[in-house]
Amino acid sequence: MAFMRYYRGLPQGETTVEEFRAWLSQFDADGDGRISREELEEALRSLNLWFAWWKAREAMRAVDANRNGAVDADEMGRLYAFAHKHLHLKMNQLEE
């Protein structure tokens, strides 16, 4: 018997950085506060995106500034911008 894990979807409409971070935190399997490529891939799969493995790899290449293999808290804004631009998720404009 297989068990399926249920994940909350992204909020309907436009998403803020805080909502995006809260949604993404449910995929932090090891609870270290960072998102690995595998965890990001799982998040993208939950959205039924095609080629989630490829999109996760491209996102990590684009946003992992310190090249530690994970999206840290200070890189979350970059991931948010990447998701808006390349994954076409509805998000509020970043206020930087």
C-alpha positions in Angstrom: 0.0 0.0 0.0 1.5 3.3 -1.1 1.0 6.5 0.9 0.6 9.8 -0.9 1.7 13.0 0.7 -0.7 15.9 0.3 0.7 19.4 -0.3 -1.1 22.7 -0.2 -1.2 24.4 -3.6 -0.1 27.9 -4.2 -2.7 30.5 -3.2 -5.1 31.5 -6.0 -4.4 34.7 -7.8 -1.2 36.6 -7.3 1.3 35.4 -4.8 3.5 37.5 -2.5 7.1 36.5 -1.6 5.9 35.5 1.9 3.2 33.3 0.5 5.6 31.7 -1.9 8.1 31.1 0.9 5.4 29.6 3.1 4.2 27.3 0.3 7.8 26.2 -0.6 8.6 25.5 3.1 6.3 22.5 3.1 8.7 20.8 0.7 11.7 21.3 3.0 12.0 17.5 3.8 15.0 17.8 6.1 13.8 20.9 7.9 17.1 22.8 7.4 15.3 26.0 6.1 16.9 25.6 2.7 15.4 24.2 -0.5 17.6 21.6 -2.4 17.2 20.8 -6.0 15.3 17.6 -5.2 12.9 19.5 -2.9 12.4 22.1 -5.5 11.7 19.4 -8.1 9.0 17.9 -5.8 7.4 21.4 -5.4 7.3 21.8 -9.2 5.8 18.4 -9.6 3.1 19.3 -7.2 2.1 22.0 -9.6 1.9 19.5 -12.5 4.6 21.2 -14.4 6.2 19.3 -17.3 9.9 18.5 -17.0 10.0 19.4 -13.3 13.5 17.9 -13.0 14.8 20.2 -15.8 13.1 23.3 -14.5 14.4 22.6 -11.0 18.0 22.2 -12.3 17.7 25.5 -14.3 16.3 27.3 -11.3 19.1 26.2 -9.1 21.7 27.3 -11.7 20.1 30.7 -11.9 19.4 31.4 -8.2 22.0 29.5 -6.1 24.5 32.4 -5.9 26.9 30.7 -3.4 26.7 27.4 -5.2 26.0 25.3 -2.1 23.4 23.2 -3.8 20.4 24.8 -2.0 18.3 27.9 -2.1 19.0 29.8 1.2 16.8 32.4 2.8 18.7 35.2 1.2 18.3 33.6 -2.3 14.5 33.2 -2.0 13.8 36.5 -3.7 15.8 35.3 -6.7 13.8 32.1 -6.8 10.6 34.1 -6.6 11.7 36.2 -9.5 12.8 33.2 -11.5 9.4 31.4 -10.9 7.6 34.6 -12.1 9.7 35.0 -15.2 10.4 31.5 -16.4 7.6 29.4 -14.8 4.9 32.0 -15.5 3.5 31.8 -11.9 1.2 34.7 -11.0 3.0 36.8 -8.5 3.0 40.4 -7.2 5.8 42.6 -8.4 8.9 42.5 -6.3 9.5 45.7 -4.4 13.3 46.1 -4.3 
